[in-house]
């Protein structure tokens, strides 16, 4: 899928997710105080007995590390974790970037207070993700690529990007940037409200209710093509109801299987699309949408 070019703070945060690595400068430094270990360099093949903190502005590289406590990423910090385990989740502060490749989050909670968490390459998360948004305009960004998330995702004033990944809980996003779901599966409900750039779902499956409302711009796109995104000829499968209402964004519904009802009213643009199989019927502004 071709993705919308992001701007401002989100572009800077998305560098990790796009595969463009932020430069890390490492000095071999890690020291502990009681149950808290500080990292400003590289740690390899170790078990951290308590929390691990990366202080504001510092960088830390973890390789084959197990953290018994929580990862604490301070403002504007950088963390790159390879094949590492986080037993009590992580908290990511404003402007920080955490990338995990083959990471295993076995408990606790992922908390974003601005900044970005990007988990790639068969990472596995047994925790929920929530955002506690700081003041200002910064967005919290959570990205999964080729990974598993076994809890729910709830993000306020942020963006969620799922690529070739599975989420076993609800996905809820409000008052943020954009939600992108490509080649992925969401087992429960998918709810998006008041996003700046709407929501795009391509080649994916959602087994709960889908609700998209209040998008300020961008696209509301379930399959098909738009000015900014192309899902190609892929098919989405929605196992329950799909409701799209009160959006100020173009709406495309193309090449979908919807087991429940397709409905919605109050949209600024009339929906466009075709090649949809809607078993539960079409209502509202979608009543006359070409099948």
C-alpha positions as CSV (number, residue, x, y, z in Angstrom):
1,X,0.0,0.0,0.0
2,X,1.3,3.5,-0.8
3,X,1.1,5.5,2.4
4,X,0.5,9.2,2.9
5,X,3.6,11.2,3.5
6,X,3.6,12.4,7.1
7,X,4.7,15.8,8.2
8,X,6.0,17.6,11.2
9,X,6.6,15.7,14.4
10,X,5.2,12.5,13.0
11,X,7.7,12.4,10.2
12,X,10.6,12.6,12.7
13,X,9.1,9.8,14.7
14,X,8.4,7.6,11.7
15,X,12.0,7.4,10.8
16,X,12.4,4.2,12.8
17,X,9.3,2.6,11.4
18,X,10.3,3.2,7.8
19,X,13.6,1.4,8.3
20,X,15.7,4.6,8.4
21,X,17.6,4.4,11.6
22,X,18.3,7.4,13.7
23,X,22.0,7.6,14.4
24,X,23.0,6.1,17.8
25,X,26.2,7.0,19.6
26,X,27.0,4.4,22.2
27,X,29.4,4.5,25.1
28,X,29.5,1.3,27.1
29,X,27.8,2.6,30.2
30,X,25.2,1.0,32.4
31,X,25.0,1.3,36.2
32,X,22.5,0.3,38.8
33,X,21.1,2.0,41.9
34,X,19.0,-0.3,44.0
35,X,16.4,-1.8,41.6
36,X,17.0,0.8,38.9
37,X,19.6,0.5,36.2
38,X,20.6,3.4,33.9
39,X,21.7,2.8,30.3
40,X,23.6,5.3,28.2
41,X,25.3,3.0,25.8
42,X,25.0,-0.7,25.0
43,X,24.0,-3.7,27.1
44,X,24.3,-7.3,25.8
45,X,23.4,-10.7,27.2
46,X,22.3,-9.5,30.6
47,X,19.3,-9.7,32.9
48,X,18.3,-6.4,34.5
49,X,16.8,-7.3,37.9
50,X,14.5,-4.2,38.2
51,X,13.6,-1.2,36.0
52,X,15.9,0.1,33.2
53,X,15.9,3.8,32.6
54,X,17.3,5.7,29.6
55,X,17.5,9.3,30.7
56,X,16.4,12.3,28.7
57,X,18.5,12.7,25.5
58,X,20.4,9.5,26.0
59,X,20.6,6.4,23.7
60,X,20.6,2.8,24.6
61,X,21.1,-0.4,22.6
62,X,19.9,-3.7,24.0
63,X,20.8,-7.1,22.6
64,X,19.6,-10.3,24.1
65,X,18.7,-8.5,27.3
66,X,15.9,-9.4,29.8
67,X,14.4,-6.6,31.9
68,X,12.6,-7.9,34.9
69,X,11.0,-4.5,35.6
70,X,9.9,-1.7,33.2
71,X,11.7,0.1,30.5
72,X,11.6,3.9,31.2
73,X,12.5,6.0,28.1
74,X,13.0,9.6,29.0
75,X,12.2,12.6,26.8
76,X,14.1,12.7,23.5
77,X,15.8,9.4,24.2
78,X,16.5,6.6,21.7
79,X,16.3,2.8,22.4
80,X,17.0,0.0,20.0
81,X,16.2,-3.4,21.4
82,X,17.1,-6.7,19.6
83,X,15.9,-10.1,20.8
84,X,15.1,-8.7,24.2
85,X,12.4,-9.3,26.8
86,X,10.4,-6.7,28.7
87,X,8.6,-8.4,31.6
88,X,6.8,-5.3,33.0
89,X,6.2,-3.2,29.8
90,X,7.6,0.2,29.0
91,X,6.8,3.9,29.4
92,X,7.9,6.2,26.6
93,X,8.1,9.9,27.2
94,X,7.7,12.9,24.8
95,X,10.0,12.9,21.8
96,X,11.5,9.5,22.5
97,X,11.8,6.6,20.1
98,X,11.8,2.9,21.0
99,X,12.3,0.3,18.3
100,X,12.1,-3.4,19.1
101,X,13.1,-6.1,16.6
102,X,12.1,-9.6,17.8
103,X,11.1,-8.1,21.1
104,X,9.0,-9.9,23.7
105,X,6.8,-7.9,26.0
106,X,5.5,-10.5,28.5
107,X,3.6,-8.3,30.9
108,X,2.9,-4.9,32.3
109,X,1.6,-2.1,30.0
110,X,2.9,-0.1,27.1
111,X,2.4,3.6,27.9
112,X,3.1,6.3,25.4
113,X,3.3,10.0,26.5
114,X,4.2,11.3,23.1
115,X,7.1,9.7,21.2
116,X,7.0,6.4,19.3
117,X,7.0,2.7,19.9
118,X,7.7,0.6,16.8
119,X,7.9,-3.2,17.2
120,X,9.0,-5.2,14.1
121,X,10.3,-8.6,13.0
122,X,8.1,-11.1,14.8
123,X,7.9,-9.1,18.0
124,X,5.2,-10.4,20.5
125,X,3.3,-8.2,23.0
126,X,1.3,-9.7,25.9
127,X,0.2,-6.3,27.2
128,X,-2.2,-3.4,26.4
129,X,-1.1,-0.2,24.8
130,X,-2.4,3.1,26.2
131,X,-1.5,6.7,25.6
132,X,-1.2,9.4,28.3
133,X,-0.9,12.4,26.1
134,X,1.3,15.4,27.2
135,X,0.3,19.0,26.6
136,X,1.1,20.4,23.2
137,X,0.7,19.1,19.6
138,X,2.9,16.0,19.7
139,X,1.4,12.8,18.6
140,X,2.0,9.4,20.2
141,X,2.7,6.8,17.5
142,X,2.4,3.0,17.9
143,X,3.5,0.8,15.0
144,X,3.5,-3.0,14.6
145,X,5.1,-4.7,11.7
146,X,5.0,-8.5,11.2
147,X,4.2,-8.9,14.9
148,X,1.6,-10.0,17.4
149,X,-0.2,-7.9,20.0
150,X,-2.2,-10.0,22.4
151,X,-3.9,-7.1,24.2
152,X,-5.8,-4.0,23.3
153,X,-4.6,-0.7,21.8
154,X,-6.1,2.6,22.9
155,X,-4.5,5.8,21.7
156,X,-5.6,9.4,22.2
157,X,-4.0,12.2,20.1
158,X,-1.9,9.8,18.2
159,X,-1.5,7.4,15.3
160,X,-1.6,3.6,14.9
161,X,0.0,1.7,12.1
162,X,-0.5,-2.1,11.7
163,X,1.4,-3.9,8.9
164,X,1.2,-7.7,8.6
165,X,0.3,-8.0,12.3
166,X,-2.4,-9.4,14.5
167,X,-4.2,-7.7,17.4
168,X,-6.3,-9.8,19.7
169,X,-8.0,-6.9,21.5
170,X,-9.9,-3.7,20.6
171,X,-8.2,-1.0,18.6
172,X,-9.4,2.5,19.6
173,X,-8.0,5.8,18.4
174,X,-9.3,9.3,18.9
175,X,-8.3,12.9,18.2
176,X,-5.0,12.1,16.5
177,X,-3.3,11.6,13.1
178,X,-4.2,8.5,11.1
179,X,-4.9,4.8,11.6
180,X,-3.5,2.4,9.0
181,X,-4.2,-1.3,8.9
182,X,-2.6,-3.2,6.1
183,X,-2.4,-7.0,5.8
184,X,-3.5,-7.4,9.4
185,X,-6.1,-8.9,11.7
186,X,-8.0,-7.2,14.5
187,X,-10.0,-9.8,16.6
188,X,-12.3,-7.3,18.4
189,X,-13.8,-3.9,17.8
190,X,-12.1,-1.2,15.6
191,X,-13.1,2.4,16.6
192,X,-11.7,5.6,15.1
193,X,-12.9,9.0,16.0
194,X,-11.9,12.6,15.2
195,X,-8.7,11.9,13.4
196,X,-6.9,14.5,11.2
197,X,-6.2,12.0,8.4
198,X,-8.9,9.4,8.8
199,X,-8.4,5.7,8.5
200,X,-7.2,3.3,5.8
201,X,-7.8,-0.5,5.9
202,X,-6.3,-2.7,3.2
203,X,-6.2,-6.5,2.8
204,X,-7.2,-7.0,6.4
205,X,-9.8,-8.8,8.7
206,X,-11.7,-7.2,11.5
207,X,-13.9,-9.6,13.6
208,X,-15.6,-6.9,15.8
209,X,-17.7,-3.9,14.9
210,X,-16.0,-1.2,12.8
211,X,-16.9,2.5,13.5
212,X,-15.2,5.5,11.8
213,X,-16.5,9.0,12.6
214,X,-15.5,12.6,12.8
215,X,-12.5,12.5,10.5
216,X,-11.3,16.0,9.7
217,X,-9.6,15.2,6.4
218,X,-7.5,12.7,4.6
219,X,-9.4,9.6,3.6
220,X,-11.8,7.1,5.1
221,X,-10.8,4.1,2.9
222,X,-11.9,0.5,3.1
223,X,-10.0,-1.0,0.2
224,X,-9.6,0.4,-3.3
225,X,-7.9,3.6,-4.3
226,X,-7.7,7.2,-3.2
227,X,-5.6,10.3,-3.9
228,X,-3.0,9.2,-1.2
229,X,-3.4,5.4,-0.7
230,X,-3.8,2.4,-2.9
231,X,-5.0,-1.0,-1.6
232,X,-4.9,-2.5,-5.1
233,X,-7.4,-5.3,-5.7
234,X,-7.1,-6.7,-2.2
235,X,-10.2,-7.7,-0.2
236,X,-11.1,-6.8,3.4
237,X,-13.3,-9.0,5.6
238,X,-15.5,-7.4,8.2
239,X,-17.3,-10.0,10.4
240,X,-19.8,-7.5,12.0
241,X,-21.3,-4.1,11.3
242,X,-19.4,-1.3,9.6
243,X,-20.6,2.3,10.5
244,X,-19.0,5.4,8.8
245,X,-20.6,8.7,10.0
246,X,-20.0,12.4,10.3
247,X,-16.7,12.5,8.4
248,X,-15.3,15.5,6.5
249,X,-13.2,13.3,4.3
250,X,-13.7,11.4,1.0
251,X,-15.0,7.8,1.6
252,X,-14.1,4.8,-0.4
253,X,-15.6,1.3,0.2
254,X,-14.3,-1.1,-2.4
255,X,-13.9,-4.9,-2.7
256,X,-15.1,-5.7,0.9
257,X,-16.9,-8.6,2.4
258,X,-19.2,-7.3,5.2
259,X,-21.1,-9.9,7.2
260,X,-23.1,-7.3,9.1
261,X,-24.7,-4.0,8.0
262,X,-22.9,-1.2,6.1
263,X,-24.4,2.2,7.3
264,X,-23.7,5.8,8.2
265,X,-25.0,9.3,7.8
266,X,-23.8,12.9,8.2
267,X,-20.7,12.5,5.9
268,X,-19.6,15.6,3.9
269,X,-18.8,13.4,0.9
270,X,-21.1,10.8,-0.7
271,X,-19.4,7.4,-0.4
272,X,-17.9,5.8,-3.5
273,X,-17.1,2.2,-4.2
274,X,-18.1,-1.1,-5.7
275,X,-17.5,-4.8,-5.7
276,X,-18.8,-5.1,-2.1
277,X,-20.6,-8.2,-0.7
278,X,-22.8,-6.9,2.2
279,X,-24.8,-9.6,3.7
280,X,-26.5,-7.5,6.4
281,X,-27.8,-4.8,4.1
282,X,-26.9,-1.2,3.4
283,X,-28.4,1.8,5.1
284,X,-28.2,5.6,5.3
285,X,-25.8,7.2,2.8
286,X,-24.6,3.7,1.8
287,X,-28.1,2.5,0.8
288,X,-27.5,3.1,-2.9
289,X,-23.8,2.3,-3.0
290,X,-23.1,0.1,-6.0
291,X,-22.6,-3.5,-4.9
